[in-house]
């Protein structure tokens, strides 16, 4: 019985110490980026690392940086994310994307959305769609 109590006390002390260490590490983590506070503590470091890795698509992915930024602008406009649109336009302009290129990316998003609405609203069948595509 004493052995079990000793194990429980030791485990509690270890977990408590771990929690204190994690809290100080978490504070340092929060100071690295203002976006890190968006993640639950349990996955925060992994989520931040994923975000870092994901951002590599803009610098060393299979498309040029400008193409990647234009795709991000188009997606941001399509999902109507004001934060995303603002950030992506700023980042795009930093790499030389022009206003005309931004307008084209936004127009593409708008037209994909419009045509999707037409297809969906008119209950276009998959068979009709495949036929229109020449499949």
Residue pairs with C-beta under 8 A, 6 or more apart in sequence:
22 41
26 41
26 44
29 36
29 44
29 45
29 48
30 36
30 37
32 48
33 48
35 48
35 51
36 44
36 48
39 47
39 48
57 63
57 68
58 65
58 68
58 69
58 72
58 91
59 65
61 68
63 71
65 95
66 92
66 95
66 96
66 97
66 101
69 88
69 91
69 92
69 95
69 97
70 92
70 97
70 101
70 102
70 104
70 105
71 105
72 84
72 88
72 91
72 92
73 85
73 88
73 89
73 92
73 97
73 102
73 105
73 106
73 109
74 105
74 106
74 108
74 109
75 84
75 109
76 84
76 85
76 88
77 85
77 105
77 106
77 109
77 110
78 109
78 112
78 113
89 102
92 101
92 102
118 124
119 129
